[in-house]
């Protein structure tokens, strides 16, 4: 990273949205720097298996997809800086970003920080993080060979990762707060094939994670249909209960966020700060799909180009 | 320069790839213990880190002191391998 240079575009994040955008910008010789605080590929990289990304008829691992996107962007000249952006300021003809590696300037910015799995805020969750409470099955699942697990959530991630965890666990209780899955029908049908190992509990809240001698022993939930407390004996808990956007550093800017914290944009993917665009899971209204993120990244790249060419879109109020 | 570096990994862990790539870019060699291939060493990783997670990177310094870094944590990894 060159702190004296004025970059054409800085992308905050290096998930599918940013990497797709970077493929487009760098192919057109738009000088592009990406900031990633975790792993290139974002949540896609820690997803066990991706079956719905176009062009891969047999599916592929999230890690392979992330690596492919990264290599493709780097082939055209994208530079990925490992670090975190702490603030963004509009300086008129450029944006000034304060980062963990120093201050850096760009003519335009793409917000593509993605999102992380949400904490559910129950007793035991924080205390036993990484010591029985987990948010990444591909990272931590191997520690549960021949153990019992609880998985919390009813969306695609929860179902997909519960299926993945059957490689290791003897039994999984899947706790779904609602009376229906948010996961796709295809995944729910796949889940049914694992009924020997996965027991689904609909209408069941997760209330407490209980440990004895620093080891998780059970999850206490409530069956909402009866109001009765239910114990789920377990050795560990994996939580995939919704996503929270990584937008904390935008709170004191003019960039508008929705009530959850996702970035509001106009139809050109532009935020309230001129020259600052958003794409992928961080954007309000995003569909939280890897293919959608990649598509939005491509769209954002074209909008960034128009902005850099002096064809800015008016800021919507 | 550390005396040696050991990384506990699994096949599917993206953060493990990131640690290996980062160390490789710095020209550093390391021993990898893949827990999918060596599940018998899982307890060792757990004892060292106190966490049921990978990557766990153990940096042994020239004076045989050890630093343990859990996850892909550059704020801890970079100074550990620089000393």
Interface residues (C-beta under 8 A of the other chain):
Chain A: X38 X39 X40 X41 X45 X46 X48 X61 X62 X63 X66 X67 X82 X83 X130 X131 X132 X134 X136 X138 X139 X140 X141 X142 X143 X144 X145 X236
Chain B: X10 X12 X13 X14 X15 X16 X17 X18 X22 X35 X36 X39 X42 X46 X50 X51 X52 X53 X54 X70 X72 X74
